[in-house]
Amino acid sequence: MAKITKQLKNATFEYDEEKKVFTLYDHDGFNGTIELNKIYAFAFMRFVVRMAQRNWLRSSKSKIREPQDTNEELEAEDPNQLNLF
């Protein structure tokens, strides 16, 4: 079995397929190491995904513009075109 490792600037993530353990290493050594079994690793993953979705959905709602009044658009056009005789 193999270990899957992802190294970042300030931390390293590792999954050991043989032991079924997810490990987080701190490069500075201040906080040490965290080991999670597969149940806790899955719960942590769900938590992270929910927070990412929450933050993504929150930012997209603020970008949505309210529709403008259609009467303003009609008034901007030639008023002779609005009357049908």
A tleap script that builds the chain and sets N, CA, C and O, in Angstrom:
source leaprc.protein.ff14SB
mol = sequence {
  NMET ALA LYS ILE THR LYS GLN LEU LYS ASN
  ALA THR PHE GLU TYR ASP GLU GLU LYS LYS
  VAL PHE THR LEU TYR ASP HIE ASP GLY PHE
  ASN GLY THR ILE GLU LEU ASN LYS ILE TYR
  ALA PHE ALA PHE MET ARG PHE VAL VAL ARG
  MET ALA GLN ARG ASN TRP LEU ARG SER SER
  LYS SER LYS ILE ARG GLU PRO GLN ASP THR
  ASN GLU GLU LEU GLU ALA GLU ASP PRO ASN
  GLN LEU ASN LEU CPHE
}
set mol.1.N position { 0.834 -1.180 0.000 }
set mol.1.CA position { 0.000 0.000 0.000 }
set mol.1.C position { 0.878 1.242 0.000 }
set mol.1.O position { 2.053 1.202 0.366 }
set mol.2.N position { 0.276 2.333 -0.417 }
set mol.2.CA position { 1.034 3.557 -0.590 }
set mol.2.C position { 0.503 4.662 0.310 }
set mol.2.O position { -0.591 4.586 0.868 }
set mol.3.N position { 1.313 5.667 0.421 }
set mol.3.CA position { 0.908 6.876 1.124 }
set mol.3.C position { 0.699 7.979 0.089 }
set mol.3.O position { 1.488 8.130 -0.845 }
set mol.4.N position { -0.370 8.743 0.270 }
set mol.4.CA position { -0.659 9.871 -0.603 }
set mol.4.C position { -0.287 11.122 0.171 }
set mol.4.O position { -0.779 11.339 1.278 }
set mol.5.N position { 0.588 11.954 -0.409 }
set mol.5.CA position { 1.102 13.125 0.299 }
set mol.5.C position { 0.899 14.376 -0.538 }
set mol.5.O position { 1.113 14.370 -1.750 }
set mol.6.N position { 0.487 15.439 0.116 }
set mol.6.CA position { 0.353 16.754 -0.519 }
set mol.6.C position { 1.086 17.757 0.364 }
set mol.6.O position { 0.714 17.964 1.519 }
set mol.7.N position { 2.132 18.383 -0.187 }
set mol.7.CA position { 2.908 19.359 0.565 }
set mol.7.C position { 2.527 20.764 0.131 }
set mol.7.O position { 2.503 21.080 -1.058 }
set mol.8.N position { 2.233 21.597 1.112 }
set mol.8.CA position { 1.925 22.999 0.884 }
set mol.8.C position { 2.984 23.851 1.564 }
set mol.8.O position { 3.945 23.328 2.127 }
set mol.9.N position { 2.806 25.153 1.511 }
set mol.9.CA position { 3.798 26.068 2.073 }
set mol.9.C position { 3.954 25.885 3.581 }
set mol.9.O position { 5.078 25.824 4.078 }
set mol.10.N position { 2.848 25.797 4.314 }
set mol.10.CA position { 2.920 25.748 5.770 }
set mol.10.C position { 2.451 24.433 6.376 }
set mol.10.O position { 2.473 24.289 7.599 }
set mol.11.N position { 2.031 23.481 5.574 }
set mol.11.CA position { 1.525 22.214 6.111 }
set mol.11.C position { 1.680 21.108 5.078 }
set mol.11.O position { 1.834 21.358 3.882 }
set mol.12.N position { 1.634 19.886 5.575 }
set mol.12.CA position { 1.668 18.703 4.723 }
set mol.12.C position { 0.498 17.806 5.116 }
set mol.12.O position { 0.238 17.586 6.299 }
set mol.13.N position { -0.207 17.290 4.101 }
set mol.13.CA position { -1.310 16.373 4.319 }
set mol.13.C position { -0.876 15.001 3.811 }
set mol.13.O position { -0.249 14.885 2.758 }
set mol.14.N position { -1.219 13.967 4.575 }
set mol.14.CA position { -0.809 12.623 4.181 }
set mol.14.C position { -1.916 11.633 4.511 }
set mol.14.O position { -2.520 11.704 5.582 }
set mol.15.N position { -2.180 10.713 3.594 }
set mol.15.CA position { -3.131 9.637 3.839 }
set mol.15.C position { -2.420 8.309 3.665 }
set mol.15.O position { -1.879 8.021 2.597 }
set mol.16.N position { -2.420 7.503 4.713 }
set mol.16.CA position { -1.799 6.186 4.690 }
set mol.16.C position { -2.888 5.157 4.417 }
set mol.16.O position { -3.742 4.916 5.270 }
set mol.17.N position { -2.865 4.548 3.236 }
set mol.17.CA position { -3.897 3.592 2.849 }
set mol.17.C position { -3.851 2.323 3.695 }
set mol.17.O position { -4.886 1.699 3.928 }
set mol.18.N position { -2.677 1.942 4.151 }
set mol.18.CA position { -2.546 0.722 4.948 }
set mol.18.C position { -3.165 0.898 6.334 }
set mol.18.O position { -3.915 0.039 6.797 }
set mol.19.N position { -2.849 2.005 6.988 }
set mol.19.CA position { -3.365 2.266 8.337 }
set mol.19.C position { -4.736 2.932 8.326 }
set mol.19.O position { -5.412 2.975 9.353 }
set mol.20.N position { -5.155 3.455 7.162 }
set mol.20.CA position { -6.405 4.225 7.031 }
set mol.20.C position { -6.393 5.434 7.968 }
set mol.20.O position { -7.349 5.677 8.705 }
set mol.21.N position { -5.290 6.186 7.925 }
set mol.21.CA position { -5.104 7.351 8.800 }
set mol.21.C position { -4.769 8.564 7.947 }
set mol.21.O position { -3.919 8.501 7.059 }
set mol.22.N position { -5.454 9.678 8.231 }
set mol.22.CA position { -5.198 10.970 7.588 }
set mol.22.C position { -4.389 11.802 8.575 }
set mol.22.O position { -4.801 11.973 9.723 }
set mol.23.N position { -3.241 12.320 8.142 }
set mol.23.CA position { -2.337 13.037 9.036 }
set mol.23.C position { -2.050 14.429 8.485 }
set mol.23.O position { -1.823 14.597 7.287 }
set mol.24.N position { -2.063 15.428 9.370 }
set mol.24.CA position { -1.702 16.804 9.030 }
set mol.24.C position { -0.430 17.156 9.800 }
set mol.24.O position { -0.370 16.994 11.019 }
set mol.25.N position { 0.586 17.638 9.081 }
set mol.25.CA position { 1.841 18.037 9.699 }
set mol.25.C position { 2.002 19.540 9.566 }
set mol.25.O position { 1.731 20.113 8.510 }
set mol.26.N position { 2.444 20.174 10.640 }
set mol.26.CA position { 2.750 21.600 10.637 }
set mol.26.C position { 4.243 21.748 10.364 }
set mol.26.O position { 5.053 21.125 11.052 }
set mol.27.N position { 4.624 22.552 9.384 }
set mol.27.CA position { 6.041 22.720 9.051 }
set mol.27.C position { 6.815 23.465 10.128 }
set mol.27.O position { 7.997 23.195 10.342 }
set mol.28.N position { 6.159 24.402 10.806 }
set mol.28.CA position { 6.852 25.183 11.829 }
set mol.28.C position { 7.029 24.403 13.121 }
set mol.28.O position { 7.926 24.712 13.905 }
set mol.29.N position { 6.212 23.419 13.355 }
set mol.29.CA position { 6.318 22.621 14.567 }
set mol.29.C position { 5.617 23.210 15.770 }
set mol.29.O position { 5.707 22.650 16.863 }
set mol.30.N position { 4.915 24.335 15.604 }
set mol.30.CA position { 4.233 24.960 16.731 }
set mol.30.C position { 3.045 24.128 17.197 }
set mol.30.O position { 2.846 23.942 18.397 }
set mol.31.N position { 2.263 23.631 16.257 }
set mol.31.CA position { 1.050 22.907 16.611 }
set mol.31.C position { 1.210 21.400 16.517 }
set mol.31.O position { 0.312 20.667 16.932 }
set mol.32.N position { 2.299 20.924 15.997 }
set mol.32.CA position { 2.550 19.497 15.951 }
set mol.32.C position { 1.840 18.778 14.826 }
set mol.32.O position { 1.754 19.276 13.703 }
set mol.33.N position { 1.328 17.590 15.147 }
set mol.33.CA position { 0.733 16.701 14.168 }
set mol.33.C position { -0.671 16.302 14.616 }
set mol.33.O position { -0.935 16.129 15.806 }
set mol.34.N position { -1.562 16.161 13.640 }
set mol.34.CA position { -2.917 15.696 13.919 }
set mol.34.C position { -3.153 14.449 13.094 }
set mol.34.O position { -2.936 14.450 11.882 }
set mol.35.N position { -3.602 13.371 13.752 }
set mol.35.CA position { -3.938 12.133 13.054 }
set mol.35.C position { -5.427 11.869 13.213 }
set mol.35.O position { -5.965 11.910 14.319 }
set mol.36.N position { -6.086 11.598 12.091 }
set mol.36.CA position { -7.513 11.310 12.090 }
set mol.36.C position { -7.747 9.945 11.453 }
set mol.36.O position { -7.190 9.642 10.398 }
set mol.37.N position { -8.577 9.118 12.103 }
set mol.37.CA position { -8.925 7.854 11.452 }
set mol.37.C position { -9.893 8.153 10.313 }
set mol.37.O position { -10.266 9.308 10.106 }
set mol.38.N position { -10.300 7.128 9.576 }
set mol.38.CA position { -11.104 7.384 8.371 }
set mol.38.C position { -12.467 7.993 8.688 }
set mol.38.O position { -13.000 8.747 7.874 }
set mol.39.N position { -13.045 7.684 9.852 }
set mol.39.CA position { -14.342 8.263 10.223 }
set mol.39.C position { -14.199 9.761 10.488 }
set mol.39.O position { -14.976 10.564 9.970 }
set mol.40.N position { -13.211 10.133 11.290 }
set mol.40.CA position { -13.002 11.540 11.609 }
set mol.40.C position { -12.485 12.326 10.404 }
set mol.40.O position { -12.803 13.505 10.252 }
set mol.41.N position { -11.698 11.686 9.557 }
set mol.41.CA position { -11.219 12.357 8.347 }
set mol.41.C position { -12.390 12.669 7.412 }
set mol.41.O position { -12.432 13.738 6.803 }
set mol.42.N position { -13.337 11.740 7.300 }
set mol.42.CA position { -14.510 11.968 6.468 }
set mol.42.C position { -15.376 13.086 7.048 }
set mol.42.O position { -15.878 13.930 6.306 }
set mol.43.N position { -15.555 13.095 8.377 }
set mol.43.CA position { -16.331 14.156 9.027 }
set mol.43.C position { -15.659 15.513 8.830 }
set mol.43.O position { -16.339 16.511 8.592 }
set mol.44.N position { -14.343 15.558 8.927 }
set mol.44.CA position { -13.607 16.807 8.701 }
set mol.44.C position { -13.759 17.268 7.255 }
set mol.44.O position { -13.927 18.460 6.996 }
set mol.45.N position { -13.701 16.326 6.313 }
set mol.45.CA position { -13.863 16.666 4.906 }
set mol.45.C position { -15.252 17.263 4.646 }
set mol.45.O position { -15.375 18.251 3.923 }
set mol.46.N position { -16.290 16.669 5.231 }
set mol.46.CA position { -17.650 17.197 5.067 }
set mol.46.C position { -17.761 18.606 5.640 }
set mol.46.O position { -18.407 19.474 5.054 }
set mol.47.N position { -17.126 18.823 6.789 }
set mol.47.CA position { -17.130 20.146 7.408 }
set mol.47.C position { -16.474 21.178 6.492 }
set mol.47.O position { -17.012 22.268 6.299 }
set mol.48.N position { -15.332 20.844 5.939 }
set mol.48.CA position { -14.608 21.765 5.058 }
set mol.48.C position { -15.419 22.067 3.802 }
set mol.48.O position { -15.472 23.217 3.364 }
set mol.49.N position { -16.047 21.057 3.222 }
set mol.49.CA position { -16.852 21.263 2.017 }
set mol.49.C position { -18.046 22.157 2.332 }
set mol.49.O position { -18.378 23.043 1.545 }
set mol.50.N position { -18.693 21.937 3.468 }
set mol.50.CA position { -19.835 22.782 3.837 }
set mol.50.C position { -19.422 24.226 4.044 }
set mol.50.O position { -20.143 25.134 3.630 }
set mol.51.N position { -18.287 24.460 4.670 }
set mol.51.CA position { -17.819 25.834 4.878 }
set mol.51.C position { -17.466 26.486 3.542 }
set mol.51.O position { -17.733 27.670 3.340 }
set mol.52.N position { -16.870 25.721 2.633 }
set mol.52.CA position { -16.531 26.270 1.318 }
set mol.52.C position { -17.787 26.618 0.545 }
set mol.52.O position { -17.851 27.672 -0.087 }
set mol.53.N position { -18.796 25.743 0.585 }
set mol.53.CA position { -20.051 26.030 -0.108 }
set mol.53.C position { -20.745 27.233 0.509 }
set mol.53.O position { -21.290 28.076 -0.204 }
set mol.54.N position { -20.726 27.311 1.823 }
set mol.54.CA position { -21.367 28.428 2.518 }
set mol.54.C position { -20.727 29.748 2.113 }
set mol.54.O position { -21.426 30.717 1.818 }
set mol.55.N position { -19.417 29.785 2.100 }
set mol.55.CA position { -18.710 31.010 1.719 }
set mol.55.C position { -18.907 31.331 0.246 }
set mol.55.O position { -19.030 32.501 -0.116 }
set mol.56.N position { -18.939 30.311 -0.612 }
set mol.56.CA position { -19.117 30.549 -2.040 }
set mol.56.C position { -20.524 31.060 -2.321 }
set mol.56.O position { -20.698 32.000 -3.097 }
set mol.57.N position { -21.529 30.448 -1.697 }
set mol.57.CA position { -22.899 30.890 -1.930 }
set mol.57.C position { -23.147 32.274 -1.360 }
set mol.57.O position { -23.898 33.060 -1.937 }
set mol.58.N position { -22.530 32.574 -0.244 }
set mol.58.CA position { -22.697 33.892 0.368 }
set mol.58.C position { -22.128 34.980 -0.543 }
set mol.58.O position { -22.740 36.039 -0.679 }
set mol.59.N position { -20.983 34.748 -1.164 }
set mol.59.CA position { -20.383 35.767 -2.018 }
set mol.59.C position { -21.150 35.921 -3.327 }
set mol.59.O position { -21.162 37.011 -3.898 }
set mol.60.N position { -21.790 34.861 -3.816 }
set mol.60.CA position { -22.513 34.968 -5.085 }
set mol.60.C position { -23.825 35.718 -4.912 }
set mol.60.O position { -24.281 36.358 -5.859 }
set mol.61.N position { -24.450 35.665 -3.738 }
set mol.61.CA position { -25.702 36.383 -3.523 }
set mol.61.C position { -25.491 37.890 -3.563 }
set mol.61.O position { -26.367 38.623 -4.021 }
set mol.62.N position { -24.355 38.358 -3.095 }
set mol.62.CA position { -24.105 39.797 -3.079 }
set mol.62.C position { -23.837 40.343 -4.480 }
set mol.62.O position { -23.969 41.547 -4.702 }
set mol.63.N position { -23.464 39.488 -5.425 }
set mol.63.CA position { -23.162 39.935 -6.780 }
set mol.63.C position { -24.403 40.034 -7.655 }
set mol.63.O position { -24.352 40.659 -8.715 }
set mol.64.N position { -25.523 39.430 -7.240 }
set mol.64.CA position { -26.744 39.438 -8.044 }
set mol.64.C position { -27.385 40.822 -7.967 }
set mol.64.O position { -27.615 41.355 -6.881 }
set mol.65.N position { -27.666 41.387 -9.126 }
set mol.65.CA position { -28.294 42.709 -9.182 }
set mol.65.C position { -29.793 42.549 -9.271 }
set mol.65.O position { -30.295 41.591 -9.859 }
set mol.66.N position { -30.504 43.494 -8.681 }
set mol.66.CA position { -31.962 43.472 -8.774 }
set mol.66.C position { -32.374 43.920 -10.170 }
set mol.66.O position { -31.751 44.817 -10.739 }
set mol.67.N position { -33.418 43.306 -10.733 }
set mol.67.CA position { -33.867 43.717 -12.076 }
set mol.67.C position { -34.403 45.147 -12.049 }
set mol.67.O position { -35.072 45.559 -11.101 }
set mol.68.N position { -34.102 45.876 -13.087 }
set mol.68.CA position { -34.556 47.252 -13.171 }
set mol.68.C position { -36.008 47.288 -13.624 }
set mol.68.O position { -36.509 46.338 -14.225 }
set mol.69.N position { -36.660 48.374 -13.334 }
set mol.69.CA position { -38.062 48.540 -13.709 }
set mol.69.C position { -38.168 48.609 -15.229 }
set mol.69.O position { -37.415 49.343 -15.869 }
set mol.70.N position { -39.097 47.849 -15.813 }
set mol.70.CA position { -39.229 47.808 -17.264 }
set mol.70.C position { -39.816 49.099 -17.819 }
set mol.70.O position { -39.613 49.408 -18.993 }
set mol.71.N position { -40.543 49.863 -16.998 }
set mol.71.CA position { -41.105 51.130 -17.462 }
set mol.71.C position { -40.011 52.120 -17.817 }
set mol.71.O position { -40.169 52.905 -18.752 }
set mol.72.N position { -38.918 52.098 -17.097 }
set mol.72.CA position { -37.807 52.990 -17.390 }
set mol.72.C position { -37.226 52.676 -18.766 }
set mol.72.O position { -36.862 53.583 -19.516 }
set mol.73.N position { -37.141 51.384 -19.093 }
set mol.73.CA position { -36.610 51.010 -20.394 }
set mol.73.C position { -37.547 51.458 -21.509 }
set mol.73.O position { -37.080 51.901 -22.559 }
set mol.74.N position { -38.866 51.352 -21.304 }
set mol.74.CA position { -39.820 51.754 -22.327 }
set mol.74.C position { -39.816 53.271 -22.518 }
set mol.74.O position { -39.964 53.754 -23.641 }
set mol.75.N position { -39.652 54.009 -21.451 }
set mol.75.CA position { -39.627 55.468 -21.552 }
set mol.75.C position { -38.375 55.957 -22.272 }
set mol.75.O position { -38.380 57.035 -22.865 }
set mol.76.N position { -37.326 55.186 -22.224 }
set mol.76.CA position { -36.102 55.587 -22.894 }
set mol.76.C position { -36.243 55.474 -24.416 }
set mol.76.O position { -35.515 56.139 -25.154 }
set mol.77.N position { -37.169 54.640 -24.889 }
set mol.77.CA position { -37.386 54.482 -26.324 }
set mol.77.C position { -38.268 55.610 -26.845 }
set mol.77.O position { -38.763 56.430 -26.072 }
set mol.78.N position { -38.458 55.643 -28.151 }
set mol.78.CA position { -39.289 56.642 -28.801 }
set mol.78.C position { -40.753 56.455 -28.374 }
set mol.78.O position { -41.293 55.366 -28.571 }
set mol.79.N position { -41.417 57.465 -27.800 }
set mol.79.CA position { -42.793 57.305 -27.320 }
set mol.79.C position { -43.786 57.012 -28.448 }
set mol.79.O position { -44.846 56.449 -28.174 }
set mol.80.N position { -43.494 57.367 -29.694 }
set mol.80.CA position { -44.397 57.071 -30.805 }
set mol.80.C position { -44.480 55.584 -31.098 }
set mol.80.O position { -45.478 55.122 -31.652 }
set mol.81.N position { -43.474 54.840 -30.744 }
set mol.81.CA position { -43.476 53.402 -30.980 }
set mol.81.C position { -44.344 52.648 -29.980 }
set mol.81.O position { -44.685 51.491 -30.226 }
set mol.82.N position { -44.707 53.261 -28.871 }
set mol.82.CA position { -45.482 52.583 -27.860 }
set mol.82.C position { -46.974 52.573 -28.180 }
set mol.82.O position { -47.701 51.707 -27.694 }
set mol.83.N position { -47.432 53.508 -28.977 }
set mol.83.CA position { -48.856 53.589 -29.302 }
set mol.83.C position { -49.141 52.819 -30.571 }
set mol.83.O position { -48.526 53.062 -31.610 }
set mol.84.N position { -50.077 51.886 -30.483 }
set mol.84.CA position { -50.470 51.107 -31.652 }
set mol.84.C position { -51.837 51.581 -32.114 }
set mol.84.O position { -52.808 51.482 -31.365 }
set mol.85.N position { -51.931 52.096 -33.345 }
set mol.85.CA position { -53.208 52.565 -33.913 }
set mol.85.C position { -53.550 51.759 -35.125 }
set mol.85.O position { -54.584 51.993 -35.751 }
savepdb mol mol.pdb
quit
